[in-house]
Amino acid sequence: MASSVLPHLQLPLRAALAAALAVALAQWLRLEHPMYALVGAVIVTDLVPAQTRQLGVWRMVGTVLGATLGALLSYFPHGPVAIGIGIAAAMFLCHVLKLRGAAKVSGYVCGIILLEHAVEPWTYAYFRLLETALGIAMAILVSLVPLMRPPDDGK
């Protein structure tokens, strides 16, 4: 029984470890919103360690693009339509720039900034970038730990 459950526990355990490390480090650094580090870690974690590392790099690029675009767009009128336009623009820009694997996180970060940027959009964008990057870094770090058992190929 344990051998049949183990393959299905590997991804949840890796994501949980990356998220816990990201939150602990974010709290230690006294970052205001550790939840973005948690989300970044879970989004990037993949069962295949090489995939986590490869996508982690692209998603880091997407985080930078989304934070920058969100801060720029925050000077325009706000609201649900503006948030939707920002998310679409960030994701489309990733497509145009051929930033494979960056689109979802770029749209996510841009949307967060447009939704919650408060008074200082560049400061807010910087800290969301920092927190999300911390989560991505923890996912990449956890990906260096060998798998307990190779992933099942679906057979």
Protein Blocks (a to p, Z undefined) as FASTA:
>chain_A
ZZmmmmmmmmmmmmmmmmmmmmmmmmmnopablmlmmmmmmmmpcfblmlmmmmmmmmmm
mmmmmmmmmmmmmmpccdjklmmmmmmmmmmmmmmnopghklmmmmmmmmmmmmmnmmml
mlmmmmmmmmmmmmmmmmmmmmmpccfbdcdehZZ
